[in-house]
């Protein structure tokens, strides 16, 4: 059964993984292209991106319920219901935009009193002030993307993100350093380039979703006429149901992304070299995490389709397949972190002190790679079953009540610096991985035995 699942899983997962890598590539390109401006510029771009994403990810997470609802409707062959859920998702994205932008504006206004290094703070203020305007673009993009992935139209998502990276790189080149007649804006130019590329992504995926839906409507209308049926109004959906699934999922991703964002903010209180080393090492670890994150999205869709088709064995096989793929990859990436850490850090900077500190952080990252990937993939498979609450409570406990206090104590009380933050993050990831994998195993076993989701 697992062998039968491998090919269709990879067919869905590979474009999604490439899309996730494209998503992560924007932050990496920003970091690389501001690097000639010095460690303070690297720190400002990294901290600013982490702070913005730490809040915006909550709104994007609210739309993760579309993975379950659209995938299960698609698995049951109910395309009108898929479209109805997309409309509900777009409305929720627009509703969530204003409060999120308001919160980010408050954070931006408080930056001077939050204790950032004086070399980093003014650059950070300029970067984050521009990034706030990408918030509605991110939320609408998330709604379109979740819909397209759940109906197996993943290639447009991959194309949008990969091509957006080219736009981001060209815009960075122009706006950071003042080429092609553009002003040399420095670090804020990197933020403006990201806003431009996100507007492109949102517009492209919105156009693709509209075109696909129009085609489906025409096909259904013609089929009904041929059968002599009268067209009826579409199915109704409720935002309450989407929020019931999306709110725990949003809390889950916010708990995980937020703790890394806060760790980055705390690292911003250290000297620029330590902050830059932390940001570069975190970028590298985040790149490898894009593979299990893409597998998690594929797992949510594959498991959701099987649940919609009332196929418990298929749901279990789909889930265990993506888990095995995620574990295998993260073992390889962890080994790479141990063998060639200096070469990886040197891709971003030539500063010897940053390379030395970043290499020590990657060694710690090698230890948590397996657990980070495992908890990420299992969160997706549980979402396919419709369980978004268990990952929420697990991540809140593991990261905020265990990992962050340990990291803060080791960093500032024990004097370990950025290494202390990373050991704390590792502890949280290990706890989350063990708990979530145990819950998945029990739930899917019970589903196969009874044929019911509890």
N, C-alpha and C positions, 0 to 999 in steps of 0.2 A: 504493500500500500504506500509506504514512504517513497519507494522508487517511482511509483506512478505519479506522485505529487511533485517530484523534483523538477521536471521539465516545465509544467505550467506555472509553478512557483517562480522559477527563474525568469520565465517569459514576462511575468508581471513585475518581479522584483528588480531586475537589472535596470530598466528605464527609471524606476522610482529611485534606485540607489544613485544613478547618474544625476537625477534631478536633485537629490539631497546633497551630493557633492557640489553641484552647481550652486546650490543655495549657500553652502559653507564657503565656496570659493570667493564670494563677494567680500566677506570679512577678511579673508586671507589676502586678497588682492589689495584691499585698503591698507592692511598692515605692511605688506611688502613695499607699496608705493610711497608710503609716508616714512619708511625706514631711513632714507637719506637725510631726513630732517632731524634725526637723533632719537635717543631712547625716550625722551619726554613725548615726542610725537607718536611713537609706537604705543606708549602707555595710554595717551589720550584717546586715540582711535579705538584701541582695544576696550578700554573701560567704557567709553561712550557707546560702543556697539553693544556691549554686554548689558549696560543699564537700560538701553532702549528695548532690547529684546527681552530682558527680564520682566518688563511690564507688558509689552505688546504680545508676548507669547500667551498670556492669559486669554486675550481676545481670540487669538488663533486657536487656542485649546478649546474654547467654547464650541468651535465648529468641528471638533474631532468626532462628535456624535454622528456626523454625516457618514463617517466610515461605517458605522454599524447600521444606520437606518437606510442609507442608499444601497449598501452592499446586500443587505437582506432583502430589500425590495427587488433589486436586480436579480438576485438568486431565485426569487419567486416568479421572475418574468413580468414584473409590474413596472413598466417604464413610466407611465404617467405619475406613479407615486414617487419615482426617482426625481422627476422634474419638480414635483411639488416640494420635496424636501430641499432641493436646491434653492427655490424661491424663499423658503423659510430661512435657509442659511444666509442668504444675501441680506435679508431684513435684519437678522440678528447681528451680522457683521456691521451694518450701518448703525444700529442702536448702540453697539459696544464702543464705537469709535470715539465719541465725544468724551465720555467719562475717562477713558484711558488717556486721551490727549491732555485732559485737565490734570490728571495725576502726574503725568510726565512733565507738564509745565511747572508744577509745584516742585518736583525733584530738581529740575533745571535751575529754578530760582534759589534753591537751597545749596547748590554746589559750593559756593564760597565758604560755607560754614560747616561742611562735612569732613574737613580734615585732609583733603587731598594735598599732595605735594605741591608747593608753590610753582614749580616748573611745569607741572601737568595740568593744574586747575584751569588756567585761562584757555588752553587748547581744548580741553575737555568741554568747557562751556560752549565754545563755538561749534564743536562737532555735534553735541547732543541737541543743541537748539535747532539745528537743521534736520536732524534725523527724526524728530518728533513728527514732521509733516509726512513721513512715509507710513504712518500708522494706519490710516484708512486703506491705503494701497495693499498693505500686508494682509489685512483682515479680509478684504474682498478676494484677493488672490487665494487665500486659504480656502474660502468657500468654493471657488471654481475648481481648485485643485482636488479637494476631497471628493467632489462630485465626479470629476473626470476619472480619477483613480478607481473609484468604486464601480464604475461601469466599464472598466478595462480600457479606457482611452488614456494610456500613460505616456505615449510618445510625445504628444503636444506639451505635456508638463516637462518632460526631459528637454525638449527643444527650447522651450521658453527660458528655462533656467540656464542652459549652456550658452545660448545666444545672449542672454542678459549679462553674462559675465564678460563677453566681448564689449558690450556697450559700456559696462562699468569700468573696464580697463582703459578704454579710449577716453572716457569722460574723466577718469582719475588723472590720466596723463595730461589732459588739457587743463583741468581745473586746479590740480595741486601745484603744478610747476609753471602754468601760464603758457601753454602751447596753443597753436591754431588760433591765435588772436584772443584767447580767453584770459581773464585775469588770473594771476597766481594767488590762489586763496589759501594755500597750505593745507593744514589738517581739515578745516571746514570744507574745502573743495572735495575731499574724499567723501564726506557726508552727502554733499549735493550730488555727486556722481551716483551714490547708492540710491538716492531718492529717484533719480531719473531712470535707473535700471529697474527699480521696483514698479514704477508707473508703466513701463513697457511690459513687464511680466503680467501685471494685472489686466491691462488692456488686451493682450494677446489671448490669455486663457479665457477671459470673458467672451471674446469673439468666438473662440472655438466652442465653448459650452453653448452659446446661443445658436450657432450653426448646427450642432449635433441635435439639439432639441427641436429645431425647426424641421429637420429631416425626419426625426421620429414622429412628430405631429403629422406631417404630410403622409407618411406611410400608414399610420394608424387610421387617419381619416379616409384614405382610399380603401383600406381593408374593410372598414365599417360600411362604406357605401356599397362595396361588392357584396357584402353579406346582407344588405338591406336594412342595416341598423341605423338608428338616429343618434348622432353624436350627443354625448351628455357632458355635463360639467366634470372637471377633473376631481381627483380625490382630495380630501382635506387633510391638512397636517396641522399640528399645533407646535408653537414655539416652546410651550411648556415641556413637551416630550424631548425636543432637541436639547433644551437646557438641562433636563434631568440627566441625560447622558453626557452632555458636553461640560457641565459645571464640574463634576468630579474629574473628568479628563483634563480640563483646564487647570484645576488645582494640582493635578499630578505633574503636568509638564512645567507649571509655574514653580512647583516645589523643587523640581530638579534643576531646571534652567536658572531659577531664582537663586538657589544656593550657590551655583557656580558664578552667577553675576555678582552676588554679594561677596563671594571670595575674591573676585577680581577687584571689586570696589575696596575691600580691605587691603588687598595687595597694593592698591593705588596710594595707600598711606605710607608705604615703604619708599625707599629711594628709587629713582627712575630705572636703574639697572635691574633691580629685583622685579619691579612691575613689568618691565619689558620681557624679562625671562619668563615670568609667569604667563604673560599673554601669548607669547610665541609657543611655549610648550602646550598651553591650553588649546591653541588653534590646531596644533598637530593632533592632539588627542581627540579634538572635536571632529577632525577630518575622518579619522578611523571610525568614530562613532556613527558617522553618516551611513555606513554599510548596515549595521544592525538597525538603525533607525528606518532605513528604507525597507529592510526585511520586516520590521514591525508593521509598517503600513501595508506591505503585501500580505503579511499574516492576518491582519485585521480584515482585509478584503476577502481573502481565501476562506478563512474561517466563517466570516459572515455569509458568504455565498452558500457554504455547506449548511449552515444553520437555516438559511432561508429555504433551501431545498430539502430540509428535514433529513439530513445525512450526518448523524453523529460520528460515524467512523471516519467520514471524509473530513469533518472538522478537526478531529484528533490528529489525523495524519497530516493535514495542512499545518497545524500548529507545531507539531514536533519536527516537521521538515524545516521550517524557518528557524526554529530554535537551534537545531543541529548546524545549520549553515552559519548562523550568527556566532556560535561558540567556536567553530573551526576558524573563522576569519579572525576573531579577536585573539586567539592563541597565536596566530602568525604575526599580527600587528604588535602584540606584546613582546615577542621575541625580537622583532625589528627594533623596538625602542631600546632594548638592552644592548644589541650589537652595534648599532650605528647612531647613537644619540647626537654626537657632535655634528655629523653630516646633516642631520635633519634640522637642527637649530641654525646651522650655517646657511640654509636655504633662505633665511629671513634677514640675517644680519651678519656683519663681519666683526662686530664688537666682541672682543675676546672674553670680557667679563660676562656679557649676556650669554654667550655660548656655554661658558663653564657652568653658570647657574642653571640655565635651561636644560642642560644635559642631566644634571642631578634630579631635576623635576621629572624628566622623561623616564628615569629609572623607576620612580614611584608610580608614574602612569602605567608602566608595563605591568605592575602588580594588579592594578584595578581594571585593566582592559577586559579580561574575561567577565568579571562581574558587571561592569558597565554595559557590555553588549548583551549579557544574559537578561538583566532586568529590563533593558530597552525592548528587546524582542518579545519577551513574555508579556509586557504591558500591552503590546499590539495584539497578541493572540487572545488575551482576556477581553480586549475591546471588541474583538470579533464575536465573542460570546455574549456581549452586552454588559460585561462587568467593568465599569469604570470606577467604582467606589473602592474596591480593594487596592488597586494601585495608588489611589489618592491617599488613603490612610497610611499605606506602607511608606510612600515617599515622604510624606510630611514627617512621619516618625523617624525614619532612617536618616534623612538628610538634615532636618532642622533640630531634632531633639538629640541626635547622636553625632552625626558627622560634623556639623557646623560648630557646636561647642568644643568638640575635641580639637578641630582645626584652629579655632580662635585661641584656645589655651596654649597649644603648642607653638603657634606663631608669635603671639605677643607676650604671654606669660613665661613660657619656657625659652623664648628667644630663638626659635628655630627658623623664623622668617617664613618665606613662601613655602619651604618644604613642610612646615607644620600644617599649613592650610591644606596641602595636598594629602598628607597622611589622614587628616580628618575627613576629607572628601572620599578617600578610599574606604574608610570605615563605614560611611553611610551607604556607599554603593554595594559593599559586600552584604550588609544586612538586607537591603532591598532585594538583591538578586536571590538570596536564599529563601526569603519569605514568599516572593511572588512565584517562583518556580514551584514551590510546594503547593501553593493555592491552585495554580494552573493544573498541576498533575491530578489533584483531588477532584477539581471541578469537571475536567474533561473525562475522567474515568467514570464519575457519577453520571454524566450526560450519556456516555455510551451504554451504561448499564440500564438506565431508566428511560432514555429517549426524551428526557425533559431537562430544561435549564432551570435551576433553582436560584 
